[in-house]
Amino acid sequence: MPQLNPTPWFFILFLSWLTFLIILPSKIMEHSFTMEPTTQSVEKPNPEPLNWPWP
């Protein structure tokens, strides 16, 4: 039964992990986001009271 032979599957597993551990982290770290986070201001806005025209 050929599926019990571990030789080709071990090589495929090894190449997969090699790709995940060496090539992909550098690609992920070079990624730049389109929307950079901005800092929020510390002061709270002072809300003005609403003047409702009551009938």
mmCIF entry with sequence, helices, sheets and N, C-alpha, C, O atoms, coordinates in Angstrom:
data_MODEL
# 
_entry.id   MODEL 
# 
_entity.id                         1 
_entity.type                       polymer 
_entity.pdbx_number_of_molecules   1 
# 
_entity_poly.entity_id                      1 
_entity_poly.type                           'polypeptide(L)' 
_entity_poly.nstd_linkage                   no 
_entity_poly.nstd_monomer                   no 
_entity_poly.pdbx_seq_one_letter_code       MPQLNPTPWFFILFLSWLTFLIILPSKIMEHSFTMEPTTQSVEKPNPEPLNWPWP 
_entity_poly.pdbx_seq_one_letter_code_can   MPQLNPTPWFFILFLSWLTFLIILPSKIMEHSFTMEPTTQSVEKPNPEPLNWPWP 
_entity_poly.pdbx_strand_id                 A 
# 
loop_
_entity_poly_seq.entity_id 
_entity_poly_seq.num 
_entity_poly_seq.mon_id 
_entity_poly_seq.hetero 
1 1  MET n 
1 2  PRO n 
1 3  GLN n 
1 4  LEU n 
1 5  ASN n 
1 6  PRO n 
1 7  THR n 
1 8  PRO n 
1 9  TRP n 
1 10 PHE n 
1 11 PHE n 
1 12 ILE n 
1 13 LEU n 
1 14 PHE n 
1 15 LEU n 
1 16 SER n 
1 17 TRP n 
1 18 LEU n 
1 19 THR n 
1 20 PHE n 
1 21 LEU n 
1 22 ILE n 
1 23 ILE n 
1 24 LEU n 
1 25 PRO n 
1 26 SER n 
1 27 LYS n 
1 28 ILE n 
1 29 MET n 
1 30 GLU n 
1 31 HIS n 
1 32 SER n 
1 33 PHE n 
1 34 THR n 
1 35 MET n 
1 36 GLU n 
1 37 PRO n 
1 38 THR n 
1 39 THR n 
1 40 GLN n 
1 41 SER n 
1 42 VAL n 
1 43 GLU n 
1 44 LYS n 
1 45 PRO n 
1 46 ASN n 
1 47 PRO n 
1 48 GLU n 
1 49 PRO n 
1 50 LEU n 
1 51 ASN n 
1 52 TRP n 
1 53 PRO n 
1 54 TRP n 
1 55 PRO n 
# 
_struct_asym.id          A 
_struct_asym.entity_id   1 
# 
loop_
_struct_conf.conf_type_id 
_struct_conf.id 
_struct_conf.pdbx_PDB_helix_id 
_struct_conf.beg_label_comp_id 
_struct_conf.beg_label_asym_id 
_struct_conf.beg_label_seq_id 
_struct_conf.pdbx_beg_PDB_ins_code 
_struct_conf.end_label_comp_id 
_struct_conf.end_label_asym_id 
_struct_conf.end_label_seq_id 
_struct_conf.pdbx_end_PDB_ins_code 
_struct_conf.beg_auth_comp_id 
_struct_conf.beg_auth_asym_id 
_struct_conf.beg_auth_seq_id 
_struct_conf.end_auth_comp_id 
_struct_conf.end_auth_asym_id 
_struct_conf.end_auth_seq_id 
_struct_conf.pdbx_PDB_helix_class 
_struct_conf.details 
_struct_conf.pdbx_PDB_helix_length 
HELX_P HELX_P1 AA1 PRO A 2  ? LEU A 4  ? PRO A 2  LEU A 4  5 ? 3  
HELX_P HELX_P2 AA2 PRO A 6  ? LEU A 18 ? PRO A 6  LEU A 18 1 ? 13 
HELX_P HELX_P3 AA3 THR A 19 ? ILE A 23 ? THR A 19 ILE A 23 3 ? 5  
HELX_P HELX_P4 AA4 LEU A 24 ? MET A 29 ? LEU A 24 MET A 29 1 ? 6  
# 
_struct_conf_type.id          HELX_P 
_struct_conf_type.criteria    ? 
_struct_conf_type.reference   ? 
# 
loop_
_atom_site.group_PDB 
_atom_site.id 
_atom_site.type_symbol 
_atom_site.label_atom_id 
_atom_site.label_alt_id 
_atom_site.label_comp_id 
_atom_site.label_asym_id 
_atom_site.label_entity_id 
_atom_site.label_seq_id 
_atom_site.pdbx_PDB_ins_code 
_atom_site.Cartn_x 
_atom_site.Cartn_y 
_atom_site.Cartn_z 
_atom_site.occupancy 
_atom_site.B_iso_or_equiv 
_atom_site.pdbx_formal_charge 
_atom_site.auth_seq_id 
_atom_site.auth_comp_id 
_atom_site.auth_asym_id 
_atom_site.auth_atom_id 
_atom_site.pdbx_PDB_model_num 
ATOM 1   N N  . MET A 1 1  ? 0.842   -1.171 0.000  1.00 0.00 ? 1  MET A N  1 
ATOM 2   C CA . MET A 1 1  ? 0.000   0.000  0.000  1.00 0.00 ? 1  MET A CA 1 
ATOM 3   C C  . MET A 1 1  ? 0.899   1.250  0.000  1.00 0.00 ? 1  MET A C  1 
ATOM 4   O O  . MET A 1 1  ? 1.631   1.481  0.963  1.00 0.00 ? 1  MET A O  1 
ATOM 5   N N  . PRO A 1 2  ? 0.850   2.028  -1.037 1.00 0.00 ? 2  PRO A N  1 
ATOM 6   C CA . PRO A 1 2  ? 1.794   3.143  -1.156 1.00 0.00 ? 2  PRO A CA 1 
ATOM 7   C C  . PRO A 1 2  ? 1.536   4.291  -0.176 1.00 0.00 ? 2  PRO A C  1 
ATOM 8   O O  . PRO A 1 2  ? 2.459   5.044  0.135  1.00 0.00 ? 2  PRO A O  1 
ATOM 9   N N  . GLN A 1 3  ? 0.308   4.440  0.313  1.00 0.00 ? 3  GLN A N  1 
ATOM 10  C CA . GLN A 1 3  ? 0.052   5.563  1.215  1.00 0.00 ? 3  GLN A CA 1 
ATOM 11  C C  . GLN A 1 3  ? 0.724   5.375  2.578  1.00 0.00 ? 3  GLN A C  1 
ATOM 12  O O  . GLN A 1 3  ? 0.788   6.321  3.363  1.00 0.00 ? 3  GLN A O  1 
ATOM 13  N N  . LEU A 1 4  ? 1.221   4.180  2.869  1.00 0.00 ? 4  LEU A N  1 
ATOM 14  C CA . LEU A 1 4  ? 1.911   3.950  4.129  1.00 0.00 ? 4  LEU A CA 1 
ATOM 15  C C  . LEU A 1 4  ? 3.402   4.259  4.037  1.00 0.00 ? 4  LEU A C  1 
ATOM 16  O O  . LEU A 1 4  ? 4.105   4.217  5.047  1.00 0.00 ? 4  LEU A O  1 
ATOM 17  N N  . ASN A 1 5  ? 3.881   4.564  2.859  1.00 0.00 ? 5  ASN A N  1 
ATOM 18  C CA . ASN A 1 5  ? 5.281   4.912  2.689  1.00 0.00 ? 5  ASN A CA 1 
ATOM 19  C C  . ASN A 1 5  ? 5.475   6.368  3.135  1.00 0.00 ? 5  ASN A C  1 
ATOM 20  O O  . ASN A 1 5  ? 4.929   7.268  2.497  1.00 0.00 ? 5  ASN A O  1 
ATOM 21  N N  . PRO A 1 6  ? 6.233   6.629  4.207  1.00 0.00 ? 6  PRO A N  1 
ATOM 22  C CA . PRO A 1 6  ? 6.337   7.993  4.740  1.00 0.00 ? 6  PRO A CA 1 
ATOM 23  C C  . PRO A 1 6  ? 7.309   8.903  3.996  1.00 0.00 ? 6  PRO A C  1 
ATOM 24  O O  . PRO A 1 6  ? 7.356   10.103 4.265  1.00 0.00 ? 6  PRO A O  1 
ATOM 25  N N  . THR A 1 7  ? 8.075   8.358  3.078  1.00 0.00 ? 7  THR A N  1 
ATOM 26  C CA . THR A 1 7  ? 9.118   9.162  2.441  1.00 0.00 ? 7  THR A CA 1 
ATOM 27  C C  . THR A 1 7  ? 8.572   10.372 1.678  1.00 0.00 ? 7  THR A C  1 
ATOM 28  O O  . THR A 1 7  ? 9.032   11.480 1.951  1.00 0.00 ? 7  THR A O  1 
ATOM 29  N N  . PRO A 1 8  ? 7.628   10.242 0.744  1.00 0.00 ? 8  PRO A N  1 
ATOM 30  C CA . PRO A 1 8  ? 7.195   11.464 0.044  1.00 0.00 ? 8  PRO A CA 1 
ATOM 31  C C  . PRO A 1 8  ? 6.405   12.412 0.940  1.00 0.00 ? 8  PRO A C  1 
ATOM 32  O O  . PRO A 1 8  ? 6.472   13.628 0.755  1.00 0.00 ? 8  PRO A O  1 
ATOM 33  N N  . TRP A 1 9  ? 5.653   11.878 1.911  1.00 0.00 ? 9  TRP A N  1 
ATOM 34  C CA . TRP A 1 9  ? 4.837   12.726 2.765  1.00 0.00 ? 9  TRP A CA 1 
ATOM 35  C C  . TRP A 1 9  ? 5.686   13.510 3.757  1.00 0.00 ? 9  TRP A C  1 
ATOM 36  O O  . TRP A 1 9  ? 5.358   14.642 4.111  1.00 0.00 ? 9  TRP A O  1 
ATOM 37  N N  . PHE A 1 10 ? 6.770   12.903 4.199  1.00 0.00 ? 10 PHE A N  1 
ATOM 38  C CA . PHE A 1 10 ? 7.657   13.636 5.105  1.00 0.00 ? 10 PHE A CA 1 
ATOM 39  C C  . PHE A 1 10 ? 8.324   14.802 4.373  1.00 0.00 ? 10 PHE A C  1 
ATOM 40  O O  . PHE A 1 10 ? 8.489   15.879 4.947  1.00 0.00 ? 10 PHE A O  1 
ATOM 41  N N  . PHE A 1 11 ? 8.695   14.602 3.150  1.00 0.00 ? 11 PHE A N  1 
ATOM 42  C CA . PHE A 1 11 ? 9.312   15.681 2.370  1.00 0.00 ? 11 PHE A CA 1 
ATOM 43  C C  . PHE A 1 11 ? 8.312   16.816 2.126  1.00 0.00 ? 11 PHE A C  1 
ATOM 44  O O  . PHE A 1 11 ? 8.683   17.988 2.203  1.00 0.00 ? 11 PHE A O  1 
ATOM 45  N N  . ILE A 1 12 ? 7.084   16.494 1.840  1.00 0.00 ? 12 ILE A N  1 
ATOM 46  C CA . ILE A 1 12 ? 6.047   17.504 1.638  1.00 0.00 ? 12 ILE A CA 1 
ATOM 47  C C  . ILE A 1 12 ? 5.798   18.258 2.954  1.00 0.00 ? 12 ILE A C  1 
ATOM 48  O O  . ILE A 1 12 ? 5.668   19.482 2.945  1.00 0.00 ? 12 ILE A O  1 
ATOM 49  N N  . LEU A 1 13 ? 5.732   17.556 4.052  1.00 0.00 ? 13 LEU A N  1 
ATOM 50  C CA . LEU A 1 13 ? 5.553   18.189 5.349  1.00 0.00 ? 13 LEU A CA 1 
ATOM 51  C C  . LEU A 1 13 ? 6.727   19.109 5.666  1.00 0.00 ? 13 LEU A C  1 
ATOM 52  O O  . LEU A 1 13 ? 6.533   20.223 6.152  1.00 0.00 ? 13 LEU A O  1 
ATOM 53  N N  . PHE A 1 14 ? 7.924   18.653 5.396  1.00 0.00 ? 14 PHE A N  1 
ATOM 54  C CA . PHE A 1 14 ? 9.118   19.451 5.657  1.00 0.00 ? 14 PHE A CA 1 
ATOM 55  C C  . PHE A 1 14 ? 9.120   20.729 4.814  1.00 0.00 ? 14 PHE A C  1 
ATOM 56  O O  . PHE A 1 14 ? 9.428   21.799 5.337  1.00 0.00 ? 14 PHE A O  1 
ATOM 57  N N  . LEU A 1 15 ? 8.794   20.646 3.556  1.00 0.00 ? 15 LEU A N  1 
ATOM 58  C CA . LEU A 1 15 ? 8.763   21.826 2.701  1.00 0.00 ? 15 LEU A CA 1 
ATOM 59  C C  . LEU A 1 15 ? 7.648   22.793 3.114  1.00 0.00 ? 15 LEU A C  1 
ATOM 60  O O  . LEU A 1 15 ? 7.811   24.009 3.018  1.00 0.00 ? 15 LEU A O  1 
ATOM 61  N N  . SER A 1 16 ? 6.548   22.263 3.561  1.00 0.00 ? 16 SER A N  1 
ATOM 62  C CA . SER A 1 16 ? 5.451   23.124 4.020  1.00 0.00 ? 16 SER A CA 1 
ATOM 63  C C  . SER A 1 16 ? 5.874   23.929 5.243  1.00 0.00 ? 16 SER A C  1 
ATOM 64  O O  . SER A 1 16 ? 5.658   25.139 5.302  1.00 0.00 ? 16 SER A O  1 
ATOM 65  N N  . TRP A 1 17 ? 6.474   23.259 6.211  1.00 0.00 ? 17 TRP A N  1 
ATOM 66  C CA . TRP A 1 17 ? 6.916   23.963 7.406  1.00 0.00 ? 17 TRP A CA 1 
ATOM 67  C C  . TRP A 1 17 ? 8.043   24.936 7.103  1.00 0.00 ? 17 TRP A C  1 
ATOM 68  O O  . TRP A 1 17 ? 8.124   26.005 7.707  1.00 0.00 ? 17 TRP A O  1 
ATOM 69  N N  . LEU A 1 18 ? 8.891   24.577 6.191  1.00 0.00 ? 18 LEU A N  1 
ATOM 70  C CA . LEU A 1 18 ? 9.962   25.481 5.791  1.00 0.00 ? 18 LEU A CA 1 
ATOM 71  C C  . LEU A 1 18 ? 9.384   26.756 5.185  1.00 0.00 ? 18 LEU A C  1 
ATOM 72  O O  . LEU A 1 18 ? 9.870   27.855 5.454  1.00 0.00 ? 18 LEU A O  1 
ATOM 73  N N  . THR A 1 19 ? 8.361   26.606 4.380  1.00 0.00 ? 19 THR A N  1 
ATOM 74  C CA . THR A 1 19 ? 7.690   27.762 3.793  1.00 0.00 ? 19 THR A CA 1 
ATOM 75  C C  . THR A 1 19 ? 7.048   28.619 4.876  1.00 0.00 ? 19 THR A C  1 
ATOM 76  O O  . THR A 1 19 ? 7.188   29.842 4.867  1.00 0.00 ? 19 THR A O  1 
ATOM 77  N N  . PHE A 1 20 ? 6.344   27.980 5.808  1.00 0.00 ? 20 PHE A N  1 
ATOM 78  C CA . PHE A 1 20 ? 5.672   28.735 6.864  1.00 0.00 ? 20 PHE A CA 1 
ATOM 79  C C  . PHE A 1 20 ? 6.645   29.448 7.789  1.00 0.00 ? 20 PHE A C  1 
ATOM 80  O O  . PHE A 1 20 ? 6.357   30.550 8.256  1.00 0.00 ? 20 PHE A O  1 
ATOM 81  N N  . LEU A 1 21 ? 7.780   28.843 8.059  1.00 0.00 ? 21 LEU A N  1 
ATOM 82  C CA . LEU A 1 21 ? 8.688   29.413 9.051  1.00 0.00 ? 21 LEU A CA 1 
ATOM 83  C C  . LEU A 1 21 ? 9.715   30.376 8.484  1.00 0.00 ? 21 LEU A C  1 
ATOM 84  O O  . LEU A 1 21 ? 10.262  31.191 9.226  1.00 0.00 ? 21 LEU A O  1 
ATOM 85  N N  . ILE A 1 22 ? 9.990   30.305 7.196  1.00 0.00 ? 22 ILE A N  1 
ATOM 86  C CA . ILE A 1 22 ? 11.037  31.166 6.633  1.00 0.00 ? 22 ILE A CA 1 
ATOM 87  C C  . ILE A 1 22 ? 10.485  32.204 5.668  1.00 0.00 ? 22 ILE A C  1 
ATOM 88  O O  . ILE A 1 22 ? 10.810  33.385 5.783  1.00 0.00 ? 22 ILE A O  1 
ATOM 89  N N  . ILE A 1 23 ? 9.677   31.794 4.743  1.00 0.00 ? 23 ILE A N  1 
ATOM 90  C CA . ILE A 1 23 ? 9.244   32.705 3.680  1.00 0.00 ? 23 ILE A CA 1 
ATOM 91  C C  . ILE A 1 23 ? 8.070   33.579 4.126  1.00 0.00 ? 23 ILE A C  1 
ATOM 92  O O  . ILE A 1 23 ? 8.095   34.791 3.912  1.00 0.00 ? 23 ILE A O  1 
ATOM 93  N N  . LEU A 1 24 ? 7.068   33.001 4.725  1.00 0.00 ? 24 LEU A N  1 
ATOM 94  C CA . LEU A 1 24 ? 5.859   33.756 5.057  1.00 0.00 ? 24 LEU A CA 1 
ATOM 95  C C  . LEU A 1 24 ? 6.039   34.830 6.126  1.00 0.00 ? 24 LEU A C  1 
ATOM 96  O O  . LEU A 1 24 ? 5.440   35.895 5.977  1.00 0.00 ? 24 LEU A O  1 
ATOM 97  N N  . PRO A 1 25 ? 6.811   34.639 7.182  1.00 0.00 ? 25 PRO A N  1 
ATOM 98  C CA . PRO A 1 25 ? 6.950   35.732 8.162  1.00 0.00 ? 25 PRO A CA 1 
ATOM 99  C C  . PRO A 1 25 ? 7.530   37.007 7.569  1.00 0.00 ? 25 PRO A C  1 
ATOM 100 O O  . PRO A 1 25 ? 7.098   38.101 7.932  1.00 0.00 ? 25 PRO A O  1 
ATOM 101 N N  . SER A 1 26 ? 8.484   36.894 6.677  1.00 0.00 ? 26 SER A N  1 
ATOM 102 C CA . SER A 1 26 ? 9.037   38.105 6.067  1.00 0.00 ? 26 SER A CA 1 
ATOM 103 C C  . SER A 1 26 ? 8.008   38.795 5.179  1.00 0.00 ? 26 SER A C  1 
ATOM 104 O O  . SER A 1 26 ? 7.968   40.025 5.122  1.00 0.00 ? 26 SER A O  1 
ATOM 105 N N  . LYS A 1 27 ? 7.188   38.034 4.495  1.00 0.00 ? 27 LYS A N  1 
ATOM 106 C CA . LYS A 1 27 ? 6.137   38.625 3.662  1.00 0.00 ? 27 LYS A CA 1 
ATOM 107 C C  . LYS A 1 27 ? 5.093   39.328 4.530  1.00 0.00 ? 27 LYS A C  1 
ATOM 108 O O  . LYS A 1 27 ? 4.608   40.403 4.178  1.00 0.00 ? 27 LYS A O  1 
ATOM 109 N N  . ILE A 1 28 ? 4.758   38.727 5.644  1.00 0.00 ? 28 ILE A N  1 
ATOM 110 C CA . ILE A 1 28 ? 3.742   39.311 6.521  1.00 0.00 ? 28 ILE A CA 1 
ATOM 111 C C  . ILE A 1 28 ? 4.271   40.589 7.174  1.00 0.00 ? 28 ILE A C  1 
ATOM 112 O O  . ILE A 1 28 ? 3.538   41.570 7.300  1.00 0.00 ? 28 ILE A O  1 
ATOM 113 N N  . MET A 1 29 ? 5.534   40.578 7.587  1.00 0.00 ? 29 MET A N  1 
ATOM 114 C CA . MET A 1 29 ? 6.088   41.749 8.260  1.00 0.00 ? 29 MET A CA 1 
ATOM 115 C C  . MET A 1 29 ? 6.286   42.930 7.309  1.00 0.00 ? 29 MET A C  1 
ATOM 116 O O  . MET A 1 29 ? 6.324   44.075 7.760  1.00 0.00 ? 29 MET A O  1 
ATOM 117 N N  . GLU A 1 30 ? 6.411   42.679 6.021  1.00 0.00 ? 30 GLU A N  1 
ATOM 118 C CA . GLU A 1 30 ? 6.574   43.759 5.049  1.00 0.00 ? 30 GLU A CA 1 
ATOM 119 C C  . GLU A 1 30 ? 5.248   44.376 4.622  1.00 0.00 ? 30 GLU A C  1 
ATOM 120 O O  . GLU A 1 30 ? 5.225   45.388 3.922  1.00 0.00 ? 30 GLU A O  1 
ATOM 121 N N  . HIS A 1 31 ? 4.164   43.773 5.039  1.00 0.00 ? 31 HIS A N  1 
ATOM 122 C CA . HIS A 1 31 ? 2.847   44.258 4.640  1.00 0.00 ? 31 HIS A CA 1 
ATOM 123 C C  . HIS A 1 31 ? 2.578   45.626 5.264  1.00 0.00 ? 31 HIS A C  1 
ATOM 124 O O  . HIS A 1 31 ? 2.819   45.830 6.454  1.00 0.00 ? 31 HIS A O  1 
ATOM 125 N N  . SER A 1 32 ? 2.087   46.538 4.473  1.00 0.00 ? 32 SER A N  1 
ATOM 126 C CA . SER A 1 32 ? 1.738   47.854 5.010  1.00 0.00 ? 32 SER A CA 1 
ATOM 127 C C  . SER A 1 32 ? 0.223   48.020 4.955  1.00 0.00 ? 32 SER A C  1 
ATOM 128 O O  . SER A 1 32 ? -0.424  47.674 3.966  1.00 0.00 ? 32 SER A O  1 
ATOM 129 N N  . PHE A 1 33 ? -0.311  48.547 6.018  1.00 0.00 ? 33 PHE A N  1 
ATOM 130 C CA . PHE A 1 33 ? -1.750  48.733 6.108  1.00 0.00 ? 33 PHE A CA 1 
ATOM 131 C C  . PHE A 1 33 ? -2.144  50.041 5.438  1.00 0.00 ? 33 PHE A C  1 
ATOM 132 O O  . PHE A 1 33 ? -1.389  51.013 5.471  1.00 0.00 ? 33 PHE A O  1 
ATOM 133 N N  . THR A 1 34 ? -3.297  50.064 4.846  1.00 0.00 ? 34 THR A N  1 
ATOM 134 C CA . THR A 1 34 ? -3.752  51.281 4.185  1.00 0.00 ? 34 THR A CA 1 
ATOM 135 C C  . THR A 1 34 ? -4.291  52.297 5.188  1.00 0.00 ? 34 THR A C  1 
ATOM 136 O O  . THR A 1 34 ? -4.178  53.502 4.964  1.00 0.00 ? 34 THR A O  1 
ATOM 137 N N  . MET A 1 35 ? -4.859  51.840 6.259  1.00 0.00 ? 35 MET A N  1 
ATOM 138 C CA . MET A 1 35 ? -5.410  52.731 7.271  1.00 0.00 ? 35 MET A CA 1 
ATOM 139 C C  . MET A 1 35 ? -4.577  52.605 8.547  1.00 0.00 ? 35 MET A C  1 
ATOM 140 O O  . MET A 1 35 ? -4.763  51.677 9.334  1.00 0.00 ? 35 MET A O  1 
ATOM 141 N N  . GLU A 1 36 ? -3.675  53.535 8.734  1.00 0.00 ? 36 GLU A N  1 
ATOM 142 C CA . GLU A 1 36 ? -2.853  53.519 9.942  1.00 0.00 ? 36 GLU A CA 1 
ATOM 143 C C  . GLU A 1 36 ? -3.685  54.024 11.121 1.00 0.00 ? 36 GLU A C  1 
ATOM 144 O O  . GLU A 1 36 ? -4.495  54.936 10.952 1.00 0.00 ? 36 GLU A O  1 
ATOM 145 N N  . PRO A 1 37 ? -3.504  53.455 12.298 1.00 0.00 ? 37 PRO A N  1 
ATOM 146 C CA . PRO A 1 37 ? -4.269  53.923 13.452 1.00 0.00 ? 37 PRO A CA 1 
ATOM 147 C C  . PRO A 1 37 ? -3.813  55.329 13.872 1.00 0.00 ? 37 PRO A C  1 
ATOM 148 O O  . PRO A 1 37 ? -2.628  55.656 13.821 1.00 0.00 ? 37 PRO A O  1 
ATOM 149 N N  . THR A 1 38 ? -4.756  56.122 14.275 1.00 0.00 ? 38 THR A N  1 
ATOM 150 C CA . THR A 1 38 ? -4.441  57.476 14.717 1.00 0.00 ? 38 THR A CA 1 
ATOM 151 C C  . THR A 1 38 ? -4.681  57.587 16.221 1.00 0.00 ? 38 THR A C  1 
ATOM 152 O O  . THR A 1 38 ? -5.499  56.863 16.790 1.00 0.00 ? 38 THR A O  1 
ATOM 153 N N  . THR A 1 39 ? -3.969  58.487 16.838 1.00 0.00 ? 39 THR A N  1 
ATOM 154 C CA . THR A 1 39 ? -4.157  58.676 18.278 1.00 0.00 ? 39 THR A CA 1 
ATOM 155 C C  . THR A 1 39 ? -5.361  59.578 18.512 1.00 0.00 ? 39 THR A C  1 
ATOM 156 O O  . THR A 1 39 ? -5.637  60.495 17.739 1.00 0.00 ? 39 THR A O  1 
ATOM 157 N N  . GLN A 1 40 ? -6.054  59.298 19.579 1.00 0.00 ? 40 GLN A N  1 
ATOM 158 C CA . GLN A 1 40 ? -7.227  60.096 19.923 1.00 0.00 ? 40 GLN A CA 1 
ATOM 159 C C  . GLN A 1 40 ? -6.800  61.237 20.831 1.00 0.00 ? 40 GLN A C  1 
ATOM 160 O O  . GLN A 1 40 ? -5.835  61.112 21.586 1.00 0.00 ? 40 GLN A O  1 
ATOM 161 N N  . SER A 1 41 ? -7.513  62.338 20.758 1.00 0.00 ? 41 SER A N  1 
ATOM 162 C CA . SER A 1 41 ? -7.172  63.475 21.597 1.00 0.00 ? 41 SER A CA 1 
ATOM 163 C C  . SER A 1 41 ? -7.561  63.190 23.050 1.00 0.00 ? 41 SER A C  1 
ATOM 164 O O  . SER A 1 41 ? -8.494  62.437 23.328 1.00 0.00 ? 41 SER A O  1 
ATOM 165 N N  . VAL A 1 42 ? -6.828  63.804 23.953 1.00 0.00 ? 42 VAL A N  1 
ATOM 166 C CA . VAL A 1 42 ? -7.039  63.549 25.369 1.00 0.00 ? 42 VAL A CA 1 
ATOM 167 C C  . VAL A 1 42 ? -8.209  64.362 25.905 1.00 0.00 ? 42 VAL A C  1 
ATOM 168 O O  . VAL A 1 42 ? -8.933  63.885 26.779 1.00 0.00 ? 42 VAL A O  1 
ATOM 169 N N  . GLU A 1 43 ? -8.413  65.575 25.405 1.00 0.00 ? 43 GLU A N  1 
ATOM 170 C CA . GLU A 1 43 ? -9.477  66.411 25.939 1.00 0.00 ? 43 GLU A CA 1 
ATOM 171 C C  . GLU A 1 43 ? -10.842 65.934 25.460 1.00 0.00 ? 43 GLU A C  1 
ATOM 172 O O  . GLU A 1 43 ? -11.030 65.502 24.323 1.00 0.00 ? 43 GLU A O  1 
ATOM 173 N N  . LYS A 1 44 ? -11.770 66.038 26.382 1.00 0.00 ? 44 LYS A N  1 
ATOM 174 C CA . LYS A 1 44 ? -13.138 65.637 26.059 1.00 0.00 ? 44 LYS A CA 1 
ATOM 175 C C  . LYS A 1 44 ? -13.871 66.827 25.452 1.00 0.00 ? 44 LYS A C  1 
ATOM 176 O O  . LYS A 1 44 ? -13.696 67.959 25.902 1.00 0.00 ? 44 LYS A O  1 
ATOM 177 N N  . PRO A 1 45 ? -14.675 66.582 24.452 1.00 0.00 ? 45 PRO A N  1 
ATOM 178 C CA . PRO A 1 45 ? -15.429 67.708 23.891 1.00 0.00 ? 45 PRO A CA 1 
ATOM 179 C C  . PRO A 1 45 ? -16.500 68.177 24.877 1.00 0.00 ? 45 PRO A C  1 
ATOM 180 O O  . PRO A 1 45 ? -17.137 67.379 25.564 1.00 0.00 ? 45 PRO A O  1 
ATOM 181 N N  . ASN A 1 46 ? -16.672 69.475 24.922 1.00 0.00 ? 46 ASN A N  1 
ATOM 182 C CA . ASN A 1 46 ? -17.676 70.049 25.811 1.00 0.00 ? 46 ASN A CA 1 
ATOM 183 C C  . ASN A 1 46 ? -18.989 70.169 25.030 1.00 0.00 ? 46 ASN A C  1 
ATOM 184 O O  . ASN A 1 46 ? -19.114 71.036 24.166 1.00 0.00 ? 46 ASN A O  1 
ATOM 185 N N  . PRO A 1 47 ? -19.958 69.314 25.326 1.00 0.00 ? 47 PRO A N  1 
ATOM 186 C CA . PRO A 1 47 ? -21.204 69.374 24.563 1.00 0.00 ? 47 PRO A CA 1 
ATOM 187 C C  . PRO A 1 47 ? -22.041 70.583 24.963 1.00 0.00 ? 47 PRO A C  1 
ATOM 188 O O  . PRO A 1 47 ? -22.108 70.951 26.136 1.00 0.00 ? 47 PRO A O  1 
ATOM 189 N N  . GLU A 1 48 ? -22.663 71.177 23.989 1.00 0.00 ? 48 GLU A N  1 
ATOM 190 C CA . GLU A 1 48 ? -23.545 72.305 24.259 1.00 0.00 ? 48 GLU A CA 1 
ATOM 191 C C  . GLU A 1 48 ? -24.965 71.787 24.471 1.00 0.00 ? 48 GLU A C  1 
ATOM 192 O O  . GLU A 1 48 ? -25.390 70.848 23.798 1.00 0.00 ? 48 GLU A O  1 
ATOM 193 N N  . PRO A 1 49 ? -25.695 72.391 25.396 1.00 0.00 ? 49 PRO A N  1 
ATOM 194 C CA . PRO A 1 49 ? -27.057 71.913 25.629 1.00 0.00 ? 49 PRO A CA 1 
ATOM 195 C C  . PRO A 1 49 ? -27.958 72.242 24.429 1.00 0.00 ? 49 PRO A C  1 
ATOM 196 O O  . PRO A 1 49 ? -27.786 73.256 23.753 1.00 0.00 ? 49 PRO A O  1 
ATOM 197 N N  . LEU A 1 50 ? -28.894 71.373 24.201 1.00 0.00 ? 50 LEU A N  1 
ATOM 198 C CA . LEU A 1 50 ? -29.829 71.586 23.105 1.00 0.00 ? 50 LEU A CA 1 
ATOM 199 C C  . LEU A 1 50 ? -30.979 72.478 23.552 1.00 0.00 ? 50 LEU A C  1 
ATOM 200 O O  . LEU A 1 50 ? -31.564 72.263 24.614 1.00 0.00 ? 50 LEU A O  1 
ATOM 201 N N  . ASN A 1 51 ? -31.291 73.450 22.763 1.00 0.00 ? 51 ASN A N  1 
ATOM 202 C CA . ASN A 1 51 ? -32.437 74.308 23.052 1.00 0.00 ? 51 ASN A CA 1 
ATOM 203 C C  . ASN A 1 51 ? -33.628 73.847 22.243 1.00 0.00 ? 51 ASN A C  1 
ATOM 204 O O  . ASN A 1 51 ? -33.731 74.105 21.044 1.00 0.00 ? 51 ASN A O  1 
ATOM 205 N N  . TRP A 1 52 ? -34.529 73.156 22.928 1.00 0.00 ? 52 TRP A N  1 
ATOM 206 C CA . TRP A 1 52 ? -35.693 72.628 22.245 1.00 0.00 ? 52 TRP A CA 1 
ATOM 207 C C  . TRP A 1 52 ? -36.823 73.662 22.265 1.00 0.00 ? 52 TRP A C  1 
ATOM 208 O O  . TRP A 1 52 ? -37.160 74.201 23.319 1.00 0.00 ? 52 TRP A O  1 
ATOM 209 N N  . PRO A 1 53 ? -37.391 73.929 21.117 1.00 0.00 ? 53 PRO A N  1 
ATOM 210 C CA . PRO A 1 53 ? -38.536 74.851 21.109 1.00 0.00 ? 53 PRO A CA 1 
ATOM 211 C C  . PRO A 1 53 ? -39.821 74.133 21.537 1.00 0.00 ? 53 PRO A C  1 
ATOM 212 O O  . PRO A 1 53 ? -40.510 73.534 20.712 1.00 0.00 ? 53 PRO A O  1 
ATOM 213 N N  . TRP A 1 54 ? -40.132 74.200 22.825 1.00 0.00 ? 54 TRP A N  1 
ATOM 214 C CA . TRP A 1 54 ? -41.314 73.506 23.314 1.00 0.00 ? 54 TRP A CA 1 
ATOM 215 C C  . TRP A 1 54 ? -42.573 74.314 22.962 1.00 0.00 ? 54 TRP A C  1 
ATOM 216 O O  . TRP A 1 54 ? -42.582 75.533 23.130 1.00 0.00 ? 54 TRP A O  1 
ATOM 217 N N  . PRO A 1 55 ? -43.617 73.665 22.484 1.00 0.00 ? 55 PRO A N  1 
ATOM 218 C CA . PRO A 1 55 ? -44.851 74.398 22.121 1.00 0.00 ? 55 PRO A CA 1 
ATOM 219 C C  . PRO A 1 55 ? -45.677 74.797 23.301 1.00 0.00 ? 55 PRO A C  1 
ATOM 220 O O  . PRO A 1 55 ? -46.731 75.413 23.136 1.00 0.00 ? 55 PRO A O  1 
# 
